[in-house]
């Protein structure tokens, strides 16, 4: 069950109030991410690299409470879990959007299988409407080119607190495989230290292991 932050004792209260004073409080960070081990794992297991990285992002954000915070009319909620809402290939060059509920403890292989089932059940709909949810992570990929920075679409509502994630084409450098990984976040809730923590957790999850 979701719970709410006590603003009186929340260590981030001053920053939250600062960026609530008439700002559009979003910031975007693009940084190289080493996905070499994830490429090896998904290739060996016959899994989608894209869905594998969706899984890694989702699992890491669920492991870190600040990425589960959402601004609501009655306060700042801590979602019990957050789930990926990711883009898929669509008809005639368009795209679709698929939501897959996060299941704690689920393996990468089981997530990828279940995600494919959800995509298939969605058919030709661009997305299944679900306007009442705010427990989502918006995830996308542009595999056709290399990015150096990204600005994603976002409403002008400063309470919008969906994390937005995007990566680009895989590049090879010095024997490693890299993507440029972009996060667009609400500064009222998150800052550079949280980005550091997320990247560290993702790197832990992508290290060679057998329990994904």
C-alpha angles and dihedrals in degrees: 000000000000118000133195132243118244100231092197092066101026109121091214095055095108093052091045091053093044093056091043092068101099097302129132087227103201126125131184130209128188119191137161114263122197107225098168096117092044090052090052093047097047092045093049093048096040093243132143111264089210094054089042091059091043086056093049093049092047095047092047093050091049089052092054115062098206090065089056094057118113129183112231135173091260098043144291112321128202105216114221088225137354125215135207122257102189138175123248134186113278139187123299095001094311125120139230132217121224128191118204119183114237115244113199112233095015116144122240091246093053091047092051091049093048092046091055089052091052091048091050092049091051090063116183096338112122088223142338105252114241107156096163097064123095096165093093137112113212109222132179143157136210102201095172101074146011121263131204096184136000135202111194128200113272136167120250090240106114090208091067102115105167110132110235119208131183136166134187140217118323112255129194120225127167091344094309130108116231140180128192103242120204128195123187111194143169109257091207087072107021141032141174095293090059090051088053091051093048093050091048092051092047091051089051091051092048094050114109108284142135104227100077 
